[in-house]
Amino acid sequence: MNLGQLAELCDAQLIRGSPDVPVERISTDTRSLTPRSCFVALQGPRFDGHEFVTDAARSGASAAVVSDPTRAMNSPSALALLQVQDTLTALHKLATNYRRLLPPTTRVIGVTGSSGKTTTKDLIAAVLGERFQVLKTEGNTNNHIGLPLNLLRLDESHDFGVFELGTNHPGEIRTLTGLCQPQIGVITCIGLAHVEFLGDEAGVMREKASLIEALPRNGDGLAVLNADDKWCQELRGRTRATVITVGIDNFADIRASDIRINGDLKFRLNIAKKREDVVVRLKTLGRHQIYNALQAAAVGYFAGMDLDDIREGLENAEFPKMRMQVIERDGVRYINDCYNANLPSMQAALRMMQEQPWPGRKVAILGDMLELGDWSAQAHRQVGEQAARSDLAMLLTVGPQAKQIALAALAAGMETHRVLILQDAAEAKDAVRGLVREGDFVLLKGSRRVGLEKVLEA
């Protein structure tokens, strides 16, 4: 588009420059700017993009969207300026209006849930990519800034855009669905995550349900739900879209059976309606990853793909880093699952440790689970009780809240000499050097701010 069109879409006034100047990319980070980019000077409690408008010009940007033009007038005159009342609101208007201009053949998929969002998003993109042109969220840029920037990368050459939608406060999913206007919604699972702000599991369910409540009616929209999640029926009643369920234990439209866990994951993917099946082998660990694969298969099936293409997409998919990432070092197999942690993802990781065949010792290094509010102590104790049943040779906990994991494991019968309570990641680095030995299988998992990846860096 050109600057004139951009100004119209975000309700801006062009105060310097020509409306005919072309714009090929929108960015809020001067470090990623390229020629013909437009810089949006966002403002927040700890930053102000207006301080970097001159840097944007030096990076070759064509224009900047600002709310305080007096602070931007000192930038080089070659930089066009668009004035708005609020730059974040302008970014949202731009993305929303741009989305409305896309042809109906470009379909948008929203993915949310308490855990597994990024992996499921990547698997959906891998499956659809076997037949279609697909754009997906970069990394986990899934919030009120990342989503509109990803949406603005979508164009009519794409058949699908697959976008991750994150939240930790009520109303955020509704805002994000208003921006991307999805036709397909996927909810991975509901569990104790961000309940410091969302209240309880019911609050999490209501927040995530905003995605499928916004979907088109019946055949024009699709909701993919987890039949093994206790909130499945409640969620089903909150959407007008066609529902496809996936599962392992309960009846579902698309199920996994004949599961084999031996180094990787092998299962039979069954389509109940057509009585068709295919054997799939995933290059990852953990039974919970099968649910992510089933949801990707459901989207592919709805898009008209056959089972062989779906299998190819799943088997060729690259899994995101720091999510069940296997790292071999000095004869030790580390599982880097440090990106984040909440109760359902921690429980899934411990189940993986228990089920995964391994000839040597199994060691779990578990950090704090954050943003759990009043549920924190109970959730950490649940993890500790499960850890005591998970055939671990050693349990190391990292952080003040994770101490409850250790205490609960001890109360559940785990011997004192097999449990170590640590204060932070720095102390964990030193402890692991002395405790971990060749032949061990080591899980590292905790909330992002704990920084357990520093153990691997050392």
N, C-alpha and C positions, 0 to 999 in steps of 0.2 A: 504494500500500500504506500501512498505518499503521505506527507505531513498533513495535508488538508483532510484526507480521509481519517487519519489517526485522530486529529483534533475533533472531528465530528463524533467518532465512536466513543471518545472518553470525555466529551463535553468540555473541551479545552479551548482557550483563546490563544491563537498564534500571535505572539507579541514580538517575535523576531525571526526572520527567515522566510523562505518561499514555501508556499503550500505544495509546490511540485517536487520538493526534495523527496527521494525514495527512502523508505524505511524497511529493512528486511528482518530486523530482530529487536526485541524488547529485553532490556536487562535492568536489574537493580544493583548490579555489582560492577564497578568500574574495571575490575580485574578480568572480567569476561567479555568486555566490549570489543567489537570489531567494527570496521568501516560500515556505514549505513545502519548503525544501531541507534536506538533511542534509549537514553538513560532515564529511569524514573527515580527521582530523588525522594525515596521514602524516609519517613521520620519515625523514631521510636524513643523509648525511655532512655536508651543508652547510645543512640546514634542519630545522625542527621545527614541524609544524603546530599543536602545542599553544600556541605563542606567539600564534596568530591566532584562538583560540576565541572570545575576546571580540569580535573584529572580525566573526566569523561571526554572532554574536547581533545585533550592530548592523546587519548587512546583511539581517536579517529571517529568517535560517535558523530552522527549527523544532527542530533537533537537531544533535548532534555525536557522532561516534564517536571515542573517545579510549582510549589505553592507560594514561594517567597521570591519573586523575580529580582528584588533589589539585591539579594545575596548572590544572584547568578549573573547579573549584568557585567561583572568583571571578567567573566569567562570570555575566551576568544570569540570574536564576532561571527566566525564561521559556524558556530554552534547555534542552531535554531532553538528557540525557547517557546514552550507551550505552558501557559499558566492555568492552574486549576485551584479549586478551593482546598482540596485534600488529595495528596498524591496516591494514597492507598485506595481511596474511593475511586479515583480516576483509573487505576489499574484494574479494579474490579469491573467498572463500567466497560472498559476497553475489552476485557476478556469475555464478558457476558454478551456484548453486542457483536463481537467477532464470532462467537459460537453460533449466534443466530444466522450469520451469513453463510455458514458452512452448508453444503448440500446434504439432503437427507440420507444420501448414500454413505456419508461419513458418520459412523455410529460411535457413541461414547460409552465406555464402560467405567463404572465407579467401583472401587474395591475398598471395603472397610472391615473392621472387626477388632477384637481385643488382641489378637496376635496373628501372625502369618500373612499380614497384608502385603509386604514387599515381595516375599517369595511367590505368593499367589499371583500378584500383578505380573511378575516376570514369567511365570509359567503360562499364564493366559496369553501374553505377548508371544511366547515361544510357540505355543500351539497355533494361534491364529496366523503367525508368520509363515507357517508352512504353505498357506494358500493366499494370504492377503497382505496388503501393505499396512503396517502397524506402527503407531507411535506410542511410546509408553513414558510414564513418569521417570525422570532421571533420578536414580538413587531413591531416596525417600523424601523428596521435596513435596510433601503432602499437605502443607498448611495453606493459610489464606494468602500467602505470598507465592509459595512454590506452585500451587495448582494453577493460578492464572498464567504464570510464566510458561508452564508446560502446555497449557491449553493454546496459548498463542503460537506454539510451534506446529500445531496441527493445521493441515490444509486439505484441499480437495483431492490431493493425490493419495491420501490415506483412507483406507476402508474402515479402520478402527483406531480410536485413541483409548488407551488403557491407563486410567489414572487412579492413584492411591489417594484415599481421603483419610486424613488423620484428625483426631480431636482429643482434647483433654478438658474442655468446658462445654456446658450445655449450649446448643444452638449452632455450634461450629459446622457440623455435618450439613445442616440445613443451608447455611451460607455457601458451602462448597458445592452442594448439588444445584443451588441456584446459579452458580457460575458455569458449571459444565453441562447441566441439563442432560443427564445420562439416560440412555434407553435400556441399559443393562446394569443391574446392581448385584454385587457379590458381597455377602457378609460371611466372613470366615468362621467366627465363633464369638460367643459372648462370655466374658469372665471378669474377675476382679482386676480392672486396669483403670487407672486415672480416677478411682472412686473418691479420692480426696476432693475432687471437684464435681464428679457425677453422682455422688451419694452412695449408691450401692449397685448391685448387678442389674436391678430393674432400671435404674437410671442409665446404666451403660446400654442396656437393650433399647430404651427409648431413644437415646442419642443416635445409635447406629441405625435404628429403624427409619430415621429421617431419610436415608438413602433410598430405601425401597418404597417409601411412601410417595416419593417424588417421581416414580417411574410411570411411563405411559400405561394405559389400560390394556389388559389381555395380550393379544398377539403382538402388539407394538412394543411391549416392554417385557423384560425377563428379570426375575429375581432368583438368584442361586443361593440356596440355604443349606445348612448342615443339619441333616436329619438326626444326627447323634447329639446335637446340642439341645439342652433342656428348654431353650427359649424358641425352638423352631416353630412350634405351632402358634405361639404368640406373634412371632414375626410374620408368619404366613397370613394371619388375619389383618395385617397392617398394610398390605399392598394390593393394588388392583391389577398388577402385572401377572403374566404367566409365571408359575413357580416350578423350578426344577430342584429337587432335593438330591443331595449326595450323602453317602454314609458308608460305614463299615458294619456297625452292630445292628442298626435299625433298618427297616424297609426304606428304600430310597429309589428314586428314578435311575440314578447312576451309582453303582456300588463297587466296592473292592472286596475280593474274596481270595482265598488261597494265598494269603500273605506269607512271604518268606523273607526273613531278616538274616542276612549273612554277608556282611561287608557292605552291601548296598541294599536297596529295597526292591522286591519283586512281588507283583500282585496281578490278579486277573481283574480287568476293568469290565464291568457288566452294564449293558444298557437294558434295563428291565422291559421297556416297552417293545423293543425289537428282538429281544432274546439274542442279542449279539454280545460277543466279548472279545477281548484281546489281552495278551500278556504284556505288561509294562515293567521295565526295569529303570528305576530312578538312581541317578548318581548322587545320592545324598544319604543322610542318616535320619532315623526317627520315624516311628509310625505316624506321627502327626503330619508329616510331609505328604502322606497319601491323601489326606483331606484337601490339601492345597492342589494336588494334582487332579483330584476328582472335580474340583470346582473349575479348574482350567478346562478339563474335558467337557464339562457341562456347557461352557460358553462355546467351545468349538462345535459341539453337537448341535446347539441351537443355531449356529451360523451355517449349518449344512455340511460340515466336514465329516468324512468317513473315519472309522476307527483307526485305520492304518496311518492316516495323516496325523490324527491326534496322538497316537503312540510315538510317531517320529518326533513330533514337537516336544513331548514330555521327555523323551530319552535324550534329545540333543540340547535340552535347556541348560543354561549356565546358572548356577545358584548364586545368590548374592553373598558377598563377603560378610564375615562376622555373624552369620546365621548358619549354625551347624557346619562351619568351615573346618575341614580336616587339614591339620598342619603336622607334618612329620619332622621331628627335630631331635637329634642325638638319641635315636632309638625310642623316642617317646611319641605317642600319637596324641596330639592335643585337639580338642574340639573347641574352636573359637566361636562361642555363641554369646559374645559380649555386647552385641549392639544394644540390646535392651532386655528388660525382664519384668514380668508380672506373674501373677499366680498361675494362669493356664500355661504360659510358655515355660515356666520353671518346672511345673509338673510334667510337661511333655518331654523336657530335656532329661529329667530323672528317669522317666520311663524308658527313654532311649538307652540310657546307661544300663538299666537293668536288663533290657532285652537284647542288647548288642553282644554277640558272641565275642569273647576276648580271653586269650590264655593267661594274661598277666593280671596285675592289680588294676582296679578301677578307683580313680580319685576324682572327687568333685570339689571344685573351688567356687563357692557361691557367694555373691555379693548382695548388698541391699536391693530390695525392690522398692522403688520410690513412688510417690504420688498415690499412696494407698490410704492416707488419712487414718481414721479411726479403725480401719480394717487391717492396719499394718501388722500388729502383733499376732492376730489370728492367722493371717495369711502366711507369715514367716513360720509360725508354729506348724501349720499344715505341711509346708515344704520340709521342715525338719523331721516330722513323723514319716513322710514318704522317703526321705533320705535314709532313714534307719532301716527301711525295708528294701533298699535298692542294691544290696550286695556290694556296697562300697568298702574298699580297704581303708580309705581315709576320707574324711570330710573336713574341709577348711572353709570357714566363713569369714567374710571380709566386710567390715563396717558395723556400726552400732546397731542397726536394725537386724542385720543378718545374724547377730549374736543369738537372737531368738530361734533361728534355725538350729544352731548347735545345741542350745539348751533343750529344745524339743526332741532332737535326735537322741540326746543322752537320756532324757526321760523315757523314751520309747525303747531303750535297751541297748543303744550303741555304746561300745566300751569307751572309756575315757581316753585311753591311749590312741584311739583312732579319730579323735575330734580335736581340732585346733581352732581357737578363736583369735582372729587377727583384726587390727584396727583399720588398716587401709591397704591400698594396692602396693604402696612402697614396702610395707612390712610383708605383704604376700610374696613379693619378688624374692626377698631373702629366704623366706620359709620354703618356697618351692625348690630353690637351689639345693637345699639340704634334704628334702623329703622325696622328691620325685626321682625315679631311677629308670634305667633302660627297661623297656617292656611294659611300661605303664600306659594306661588309657585315661586321659585327663580332660575333664569337662571344666571350662571356665564360663560362668554365666552370672550376670548381674546387670543392674540398670546402668545406662550409659555413663552417668556421672561418676560411678564407682571407678571406672577406668581399668578394668581387669585385663584389657589388652596389653597393659604395661608389663604384665608378667611375661607375656610372650616376647615383647620387645627386648626384655632383658635376657 
